[in-house]
Structure formats: structure tokens, C-alpha cells
Amino acid sequence: MLAGNQPPKRILVRGVNWLGDAVMTTPALMRLREALPDAKIVLLTHEKLAGLWPCHPALDGLITFSPAESPWRIGRRLRAGLFDLSLVLPNSPRSALEVWLGRIPERVGYARSWRNWWLTRTVPLPAETVPMHPRSVRHVRRAIRRSQPASIPPITTAA
């Protein structure tokens, strides 16, 4: 609810940037639609995921961005949408900055360092949350090499 207990009319959901994560957010979008059936719900998503969303029943619109766009440019584009509320799904500071620069009055997302400044309402992380740490390409390649057997037997098919 917004100030004055009014339900939001125009909601921007800042989508995640990876396909697997995006698929996993579809139930949240459906619950949002069920909770606010009269709201206009627009998804801000990376252009590489644009093809996933056009027929999604919870969405009324789609805004895409390219990796080359700055948060300031995205923010300027968001201002035209006159959104009342944004739900920021990624944990990145940049995603929270984009909606702040879009001048969206209510900005909700998980509490994380370096992004809480740009959110108006933070949601505490669940107690069972395990932090993920980025791995370098070198680290991933080394882990793959260690997990593979020294020799892989050839695949044969019966003729």
C-alpha cells in the first residue's frame, strides 16, 4: 500500500538479469497480479530476456535495457512511466539506483549493503539465506577440471 492506504496503480518490477532467475520469478509476478488485479504492472528487463515476457499474463508492459545503458539513462526513461511503486528483484545496488533515478516514490527490495540508500522499504533477508560469492573464470575452470575423471571412456553405440 502507498501513503494514504491507496493501492498502487502503476507498478514497475525491476527484473533479474539471468534466464534461470527470471523463470523463477514468474510465480512472484503471478502473486503480484492476484494481489493487485487492477494495477498496471510493467517489467524492466535486460534486452537478452525480452523474448521471455511478451505473453506473460501478469504483465501489462515491458521496458528493455541494454548493457551499455547507464543507470541515469534508464532512470530518465522510467520517469515517463509515472510509476507509484517499484519492486526491485535483483540484489544489486545498480538496480536500486535505476528506480531511484526514475523518481519512483515507493521502492521496495531486499536489504543489502550499498543499495538500502535508494530503497524506501527494505525487506530483511530470510535467516536461512546463504551468501553467494562471485567466482573467477579461472576458479570455475579449475573446479571443472578437478571434478572430471582423468579419462572419459568413449561412448559406443550398438550397430
C-alpha positions, 0 to 999 in steps of 0.5 A: 500500500502507498501513503494514504492506504491507496493501492498502487496503480502503476507498478514497475518490477525491476527484473533479474538479469539471468534466464534461470532467475527470471523463470523463477520469478514468474510465480512472484509476478503471478502473486503480484497480479492476484494481489493487485488485479487492477494495477498496471504492472510493467517489467524492466528487463535486460534486452537478452530476456525480452523474448521471455515476457511478451505473453506473460499474463501478469504483465501489462508492459515491458521496458528493455535495457541494454548493457551499455545503458547507464543507470541515469539513462534508464532512470530518465526513461522510467520517469515517463512511466509515472510509476507509484511503486517499484519492486526491485528483484535483483540484489544489486545496488545498480538496480536500486539506483535505476528506480531511484533515478526514475523518481519512483516514490515507493521502492521496495527490495531486499536489504543489502549493503550499498543499495538500502540508500535508494530503497524506501522499504527494505525487506530483511533477508530470510535467516536461512539465506546463504551468501553467494560469492562471485567466482573467477573464470579461472576458479570455475575452470579449475573446479571443472577440471578437478571434478572430471575423471582423468579419462572419459571412456568413449561412448559406443553405440550398438550397430 
